[in-house]
Amino acid sequence: MQAVAAWLVARPLNSILALAATLSLAWLSFLSGAVIVLLALHKGMRSAALEAAAAGGLTAIVGALLQIPFGVTLQGVVTIWLPALLLTTVLMATRSLTLTAQLAYIVAVIAMALFFAIVADPVEFWQRILSDLGNMWREMGLSEQADMLVREQGAIAGQMTIVAVLMAWSVSMVSLMLGYKLYRLLPDRPAAYGRFRDLNFGRVLALGMALASVAALLTGWASLQNIAFVMFAMFWLQGLAIAHWSHAQGFLPTFGLGAVYVLTPILNLIMLMGLALTGYIDAWFGFRRLPAAK
């Protein structure tokens, strides 16, 4: 990975090509966000924005030649690059990886609460979005996928708010953490903003999640139940940090850490909940502060 990081920052052409290529990788598009974070930390925000603009233009030109709608490129810029740049700005201002993650957690919860306050019928809202997405897929020649989306539209729409918020937050945070990791692999780059394995959302956010869960149970409000679930699920990132800390301490072998990454896409929800539970318990009891750990 060190050679990759060095190659990315060696010349602007390298980073532009990498940004353009990784933006179209669908489930691996977080790699494009990581490149943005690396460039911003290494070269500054202005240079990173200019190279991103050049990469966006290149992606749009290639997309036009391949008859890919411009909206697909614009969606990647808005959902991948822009959050990565914003998080990097916060990181550079706070100089704390943990504080940046905590602020991102709070912003995601507030955004979700505002969504439920503004949108009267979230299911109907997402059904319209899914219909537009299906039409876009048909224009791209993905007729089978579009038909499947239409068939399952009703079931998917009911869970889309949770999925959208959790996915958007997770992709942004993974982009930030991976980009910071690449930055640290460059020569003479210490952990100036902290280390990922020390990430901790803290007891205040853990208490907020607990109160939201109790309130959701007492009121029965579906919107509050969704918010409480997302607040808990976002602790998966702290659970992953615990896995990295355990590996650094020698408690978890390299094979075990690799298995976490391999099994997460396969088991998906099971691994997510397992990591979230680990992270949530750690927020209260602080595994890394135990005397044995020291």
Beta strands, then each sheet from edge to edge (+ up, - down):
end
